[in-house]
Every structure is written in C-alpha cells, then in structure tokens.
C-alpha cells in the first residue's frame, strides 16, 4: 500500500509569503503583503540607528512608538530594518505590523492598511 497525504494536510505553499527583508517564510496576509517577520521587526530603528519599539496605546488599539534606550516617544511611523525603509502601524485587529516600503513610497498603499 502506498502512503499519501490527504489533500487538506498537504503543503501550505499557498498559505506562505516571504519576509521582504530576510526572505524567510511567514503566514500569508493579503492585507499586509510586505510585512516583516518577527525577527526582522525586532530590529526596527530610527534613521540614525536607534532601536525602536512599537505598541498599541491601550486595549482598544492605537499606536505608539518610542526609543528603546531612553523610552522617549518616537513621533513617526517610519523605521529602518537592515537599511530598508519600513512603516509601522496599528494592525487592523490590534497589534503592530511593520511593512517594507517600495522605493519612493511614503507609506504602504491604501489597501495595505
């Protein structure tokens, strides 16, 4: 008898997309097609190289950012990961999502948020 995998337990290629920074597999998310994996997102920094942290402002959402070294507020959504310009924002159902920006793009396209 030949063993086979049932169709519903097969590979998940169609449920995988790639982190635009390191090219590792992440779960597909059509709303955020250029979102960073957790490892790359943890490297977010300001243009001058200071590490950043992002969070929701409270249980119902919102967005806040700060420098991790001094805890002072960071007043922008723009960040950099390995030299790539990125945009951090509150995700649709809470949490924070960081997406890589295309060259010349000021923020992700309207459908991406």
N, C-alpha and C positions, 0 to 999 in steps of 0.2 A: 504494500500500500504506500502511495506517495503522499507525503505530508504537504499540506498547503496552508496558506494563511487566509482566513476568511476576509472578504473584501473590506469589512468595517474595521479590521485590525491591521490593515496594511500600512505601508509607509505614509508619512504625513507630509510629503513634499509640497502639496498644495496648501498646507497649513503653516508653512515656514517662509519667512522672509529673512533678509540679511541685515545685520547692523551695518550702516553705511561707513562706520569708522574702522572696525576690525574684521568685518565680513563674517562674523560668527552667526549661527542660526538663532533667530528669535521668533516668537509666535507671530503669525501674520495678523496685521491690524490695518485694514483698508483706510481707516480714519487717519492713521499715523504711519504712512508708508516709509518714512525715513527716520523712525525712532531709534534711539541708541539703546544698546544692551545695557544691563545694569553696571557692568564693569566700566564701560566707556562713560556712561552718565556720571559715575562717581569721580571721574577726572575733570569735570567741568571747572573752568577757571575764567577769570576776567581777562581782558585783553593784555593786561600787564602780568598775567601769570598767577594771580592769587586765587587759591581754591575757593569755590562757591558751594553753597548748599541751598536747596530749594524745598519748600513745604507748602502745604495748604495752611491758610491762616487760622482756620478752625474746622470743626466737624462738618460744616456745610460747604466747605470748599475755600475758594480764594487762592491767592498766590503771594508768596513772599520769598525773598532771596536775601542771603547775607554772606559776607566773607567769613570763612571758617576760622581764620586766625584771630580776628578781632571781634567777631559777632556783629559788626556794624552792618546796617542794611546795605544791600546792593540794589540800586534803583533801575535795573534793566532786566530784560528777558534774554538779552544777547549773552552768549557764553562761547567758549572755545574748548575744543577737545582735540588734542594732538594736532593743533594748528587749523582745524576745521571750524568754521563759524557755525554755531548752533543756536537754537531758540528753545528756551524752557518756558513752559506754560502749564496751567492747571489742566489736567485731563478732563474729558467730558464727564466722567462719573467719579471724579475725585482722583487724588494722587497727582503726581507731576510727570509730564512727558517732555523729553528733550529730543528735538529733531535736528538733523543736519540741514543746513541751508544750501541751496544751489548757488553757484557764483552769481553775484549781483542781486540776489534775493534779500529783501529786508526782513521778511518773516515768512513762515510757511504759507502756502496758498490757502485760500479761504476754506476749501474742502478738507484741509488737514486739521482744522480746529472746529 
